[in-house]
Amino acid sequence: MNTPDPATGEPREALDTTAAEPVAATIEPAVAEAPAAHAEPTEPAEPEAPAEREPVVSKIEREVTLERGVRVGRVVISFTIAGAFIAMLLALLVPLGFDADYTVGQIVGFMALIGAILGLAVGCLLAIILGAIAKRRTGTGVAIQTDVR
């Protein structure tokens, strides 16, 4: 049975326990070679860096359907603000009588609420109509999904 020698890395034969001379001959060369192996200047052992693996890149191409959409929230909010602002301007343009029961501030505030409600309604209707128009414009495209590991 051959086992490698830890000092030299070469295979050595198993020790024979019956004969004394072969055992001594086997031990002596190992002892004699050991100091010679350490006498050579060696470079300091650097910790081996893990082998750098190249990244594995996988690309998958799929055909997808593209649909355009309307940003409903932006349309509704902008029409609500615009409706309130227009109603406030219209309330300021109407002359107020001398014996009026309400002040200008009350009238402007009330008209701002009415204008905001009307702007909200118009904005919702417009968002629905624009959404229907935008859905007609569908197309297809190729999406490339890239995974790097």
N, C-alpha and C positions, 0 to 999 in steps of 0.2 A: 504494500500500500504506500503510495507516494503522497506526502503532505508537503505543502510549501513551507519553506523556511521564512519566518517573519523578517529576518534581517536582510536576506538577499532576494527573496521572492522566488528562488529556484526550488524545484522539488527535491526533497530529501527522502531517503529510504527509511522505512520504519526501523526502530532500534531493535536489535536482536538481544534478547535478555539471556540467551544461553552462552554466548561467547563474549569474553571481556575485551579482547582486542578490537573487534570491529566497533564496539560501543565507544571505546576511547578514540578510535580513529574518526568516528563520526562526530564526536563532540569536539575534538581538537580543531578540525578545520572551521567549524562554526565559531569557536571562540577566537581563533586566529583571524578570521575574516571580519569579525565584529569590530575590532578596533580600527582596522583599515577602512571600513565603511564610514566610521565617524571621523576619521582624520581628514577627509576631504572637506573643504569649506562648502557649506551649503547656504543657500539663500534662505532668508527667513520665510517661514511658511505663511503664506497669505491665505486668509480665509477665502475659500473658493466661492465666487459669486454664483448664484443660481444661473443656470444656463438661460440666456435671454431667448424667450420664445418669440417667434415672429407672430404678430397678430393675425388671427384668422378672420378674414373678411368674407361675409356671405351676402350676396345681393339677390334679392327676390324682386322680380318685376311682375306687377299685377295690373290688369286693366280695370280702371275704376270709372264710375259715372260721376261727373261733375255737375253740381246743381248750384245755381246762384240763389242767394237769399237776401231778404231785406232785413235790416236791423230794426226790428219793430220798436224796441224800447226807445231808440234815438228818434225815430220819426214821431212817436206819440208824445214824448217829452218836449220836443221842439215845437210841435203844433200847439201843445198846451200853453207853453210860455208865450208863443206868438199870439195866441187867441187872447190871453190875459192882457198882454201889452196893447194890442189893438183896441180892445174894449176900454181900457183905461184912457187911451188917447181920445176915443170917441166921447167918453163921458166928460172930458175936459173941454171939448169943443161945443157942447150943448150949453147954451146960456141958462143960468139959474135965476129964477124969479126972486123978487124981494121978500115975498111972504112964503118962502119954501119951508117945508117941515124938516128937510134933511140938509146936512152940510155937504160941501163939495167932497170932503174926505170920505164920508159915508157912501156917497153915490159912486165915487171912483172905486172903492173897495168892493161894493156890491157888483158893479159892472165887471171888475176883474174876475170875480168868481164865476159870473155867467159866461164871460169870454173864455175862461179856462175850461169850463165844461164843454162849450161848443168846439174849442180847439182840440180837446181830447177826442170828441166824437169824430171830427173831421180827420184827425190824425189816425185813428183806428181804421176808419174806412179806407183811407189812402194806403195804409200799410197792407191791408188785405188785398186791395187791387194791385199794388206793386208786387206783392208776393206771388200773386197768380201770374202776372206777366213775367216775372223773373223765372218761375218754374218752367215756363215753356222753353227757355233757353238752356237746355241741358246738353251736355256733350260727354265725350269719353276721353280719357287720357291714360297715360302709363305712369304708374307710381312705382318708384324704385325704393325699396326698403333695404337699408344697409345695416347689418349687425357686425360689430367688431368685438371680438373676444380675445 
